[in-house]
Every structure is written in C-alpha cells, then in structure tokens.
Amino acid sequence: MGNPTSSTPDTSKSEPLPPGMVIGPDGKPCKICTAFRHWKPPGTSKPKKAAAAGTVAATTVAAITNSDTDIRPAHCPPDVEILGRATWTFLHTTAAYYPENPTPAHRTSMLSLLKSLPLLYPCVHCAAHLGENMKENPPKVGNRFELSKWLCERHNDVNVRLGKEKFDCAKVDERWRDGPPDGSCD
Ligand SMILES: Cc1cc2nc3c(=O)[nH]c(=O)nc-3n(C[C@H](O)[C@H](O)[C@H](O)COP(=O)(O)OP(=O)(O)OC[C@H]3O[C@@H](n4cnc5c(N)ncnc54)[C@H](O)[C@@H]3O)c2cc1C
C-alpha cells in the first residue's frame, strides 16, 4: 500500500465538499474516514453528493466534530467515530492489562500490534497520521505504565488535531482498568 497522503488530490480546483465528508486516496468519498452524520445527515435518504474528487485534503478529516447524538443505526458498518472508539477501547484496555514485567514475547507482540496499525487501520488518513506520529514517537513497550502513557499521549495528539480536549494521562488506569474511586463502576 502506498502512502495515502501522497495520492491526495489537488484541493485547489473544485468546489468544497459537504462539511465533514472526507475524500479517500482513490479520489472518492471515503466512508470509513467520515462520520455517519456527515455521510448521511438526518432526513436524507442517500449519502450527501460529493463534489468532484479532490476538493478536500486528507488532513481535513480533522474538521470532523464530536457529537453526542449517534444517528447511526446499530446494524450499519462502523464510521470513523465508532471505529475510533472501539479501537481506542481495545488499545487502552490492552495497555492497562499489559504486564509490569513483560517477556520478550510480550514486547515483540505489542510492537508488532502497534506497528501494524499505520498499515492496516481502515481509515487511511488516520493511519497515515498515526504512522507519521509513531516515527517521531516510537512505541514504548517496556512495561504497562510506560505503554499506557505512550498510548495516552498518542490519543491526545489525535484529540488535539480534532480540536478536542486533552485527556489527563494520570487517569488512564482509573479510566481503563480500576474505575473511579467513588466505586460507581464496581
Ligand atoms: C489511531 C487512530 C487515529 C485516528 N485518527 C482520526 C482522524 O485523523 N480523524 C478523525 O476524525 N478521527 C480519528 N480517529 C477517531 C477519533 O480518535 C475518535 O475515536 C472519534 O472521533 C470518536 O471520539 P470520541 O470523542 O467519542 O472519543 P475517543 O477519542 O474515541 O475516546 C474514547 C474514550 O477514551 C477516553 N480518552 C480520550 N482521550 C484519551 C487519552 N488520551 N488517553 C486515554 N483515554 C482517552 C475518553 O474517556 C473517551 O471517551 C482515530 C482513531 C484512532 C484509533
């Protein structure tokens, strides 16, 4: 697979896309890169018509905003947000239960898992951003504390890119392993 961003079409020539719609490396609207509410807003029976290919750069995926209203029917394939929440849940939880003293096999497997994401993650723009980020910030798999912190920081990099608040990385165990001190999750 080539670098998705390298095939990003020229953005200067055509009309703007509907807000939130993301173009994939093939020049067509990218369903798994777009939030469902932008792909199919309430009251529409068809996906929003996309403008000519190449109207929005891959990086404008960051324009997608968060919403409390999930209008996506449960039987539909995931959009960029459902996939993102599920992936973060898996990754943070796996980090939270990663050993404090991992064996070489643990380290190798975790590195393999993390390094596979830029290649395999279905939202190619997300994957490309992650790959660039991981070049500057190589995964830390020495123990569960440093892995959880590293992952929290990578998630925060995405949060910032999307205009969201940073998560307090001191609270990763509370969020992904222990639950809050008030016992409400026990
Ligand atoms: C590798 C990756 C790259 C992505 N890139 C993009 C992208 O380029 N564009 C795009 O539109 N979407 C991207 N996403 C999806 C995006 O990150 C969100 O998952 C999605 O927007 C839904 O956001 P959310 O607000 O529901 O919570 P999420 O960001 O999915 O977070 C889920 C929960 O994790 C907790 N949390 C939040 N931040 C942290 C943190 N730093 N550490 C630990 N826990 C935390 C919070 O309790 C939150 O409710 C990406 C997802 C992944 C896994």
The ligand as a Tripos MOL2 file, in Angstrom:
@<TRIPOS>MOLECULE
LIG
   53    58     1     0     0
SMALL
NO_CHARGES

@<TRIPOS>ATOM
      1 C1         -5.1760    5.5740   15.6810 C.3       1 LIG1
      2 C2         -6.4160    6.4430   15.4950 C.ar      1 LIG1
      3 C3         -6.3350    7.5710   14.6840 C.ar      1 LIG1
      4 C4         -7.4780    8.3460   14.4840 C.ar      1 LIG1
      5 N1         -7.4040    9.4220   13.6420 N.ar      1 LIG1
      6 C5         -8.5200   10.1300   13.3690 C.ar      1 LIG1
      7 C6         -8.5170   11.2040   12.4320 C.ar      1 LIG1
      8 O1         -7.4840   11.5160   11.8370 O.2       1 LIG1
      9 N2         -9.6760   11.8570   12.1920 N.ar      1 LIG1
     10 C7        -10.8580   11.5220   12.8130 C.ar      1 LIG1
     11 O2        -11.8910   12.1360   12.5610 O.2       1 LIG1
     12 N3        -10.8920   10.5130   13.7230 N.ar      1 LIG1
     13 C8         -9.7710    9.8170   14.0070 C.ar      1 LIG1
     14 N4         -9.8100    8.7970   14.9040 N.ar      1 LIG1
     15 C9        -11.0480    8.5840   15.6800 C.3       1 LIG1
     16 C10       -11.0580    9.5480   16.8930 C.3       1 LIG1
     17 O3         -9.8390    9.4670   17.6260 O.3       1 LIG1
     18 C11       -12.1960    9.2420   17.8760 C.3       1 LIG1
     19 O4        -12.1570    7.8690   18.2230 O.3       1 LIG1
     20 C12       -13.5860    9.5670   17.3600 C.3       1 LIG1
     21 O5        -13.6220   10.9170   16.9050 O.3       1 LIG1
     22 C13       -14.6330    9.3870   18.4760 C.3       1 LIG1
     23 O6        -14.2540   10.2890   19.5090 O.3       1 LIG1
     24 P1        -14.8880   10.3230   20.9520 P.3       1 LIG1
     25 O7        -14.9080   11.7670   21.3390 O.co2     1 LIG1
     26 O8        -16.1400    9.5600   21.0260 O.co2     1 LIG1
     27 O9        -13.8540    9.6180   21.9270 O.3       1 LIG1
     28 P2        -12.4990    8.8570   21.6110 P.3       1 LIG1
     29 O10       -11.4490    9.8440   21.2080 O.co2     1 LIG1
     30 O11       -12.7630    7.7030   20.7020 O.co2     1 LIG1
     31 O12       -12.1040    8.3250   23.0750 O.3       1 LIG1
     32 C14       -12.8480    7.2940   23.7040 C.3       1 LIG1
     33 C15       -12.7150    7.4770   25.2000 C.3       1 LIG1
     34 O13       -11.3430    7.3900   25.5250 O.3       1 LIG1
     35 C16       -11.0360    8.2410   26.6220 C.3       1 LIG1
     36 N5         -9.9120    9.0550   26.1990 N.ar      1 LIG1
     37 C17        -9.8870   10.1790   25.4690 C.ar      1 LIG1
     38 N6         -8.6460   10.6020   25.2650 N.ar      1 LIG1
     39 C18        -7.8450    9.7130   25.8790 C.ar      1 LIG1
     40 C19        -6.4500    9.6030   26.0320 C.ar      1 LIG1
     41 N7         -5.5930   10.4990   25.5180 N.pl3     1 LIG1
     42 N8         -5.9550    8.5620   26.7310 N.ar      1 LIG1
     43 C20        -6.7750    7.6580   27.3040 C.ar      1 LIG1
     44 N9         -8.1130    7.7040   27.1990 N.ar      1 LIG1
     45 C21        -8.6460    8.7290   26.4910 C.ar      1 LIG1
     46 C22       -12.2650    9.0700   26.9080 C.3       1 LIG1
     47 O14       -12.8900    8.5180   28.0790 O.3       1 LIG1
     48 C23       -13.1320    8.8540   25.6830 C.3       1 LIG1
     49 O15       -14.4920    8.8990   25.9670 O.3       1 LIG1
     50 C24        -8.7050    7.9960   15.1140 C.ar      1 LIG1
     51 C25        -8.7610    6.8490   15.9190 C.ar      1 LIG1
     52 C26        -7.6350    6.0780   16.0950 C.ar      1 LIG1
     53 C27        -7.7230    4.8200   16.9380 C.3       1 LIG1
@<TRIPOS>BOND
     1     1     2 1
     2     2     3 ar
     3     2    52 ar
     4     3     4 ar
     5     4     5 ar
     6     4    50 ar
     7     5     6 ar
     8     6     7 ar
     9     6    13 1
    10     7     8 2
    11     7     9 ar
    12     9    10 ar
    13    10    11 2
    14    10    12 ar
    15    12    13 ar
    16    13    14 ar
    17    14    15 1
    18    14    50 ar
    19    15    16 1
    20    16    17 1
    21    16    18 1
    22    18    19 1
    23    18    20 1
    24    20    21 1
    25    20    22 1
    26    22    23 1
    27    23    24 1
    28    24    25 2
    29    24    26 1
    30    24    27 1
    31    27    28 1
    32    28    29 2
    33    28    30 1
    34    28    31 1
    35    31    32 1
    36    32    33 1
    37    33    34 1
    38    33    48 1
    39    34    35 1
    40    35    36 1
    41    35    46 1
    42    36    37 ar
    43    36    45 ar
    44    37    38 ar
    45    38    39 ar
    46    39    40 ar
    47    39    45 ar
    48    40    41 1
    49    40    42 ar
    50    42    43 ar
    51    43    44 ar
    52    44    45 ar
    53    46    47 1
    54    46    48 1
    55    48    49 1
    56    50    51 ar
    57    51    52 ar
    58    52    53 1
@<TRIPOS>SUBSTRUCTURE
     1 LIG1         1 GROUP 0 **** ****
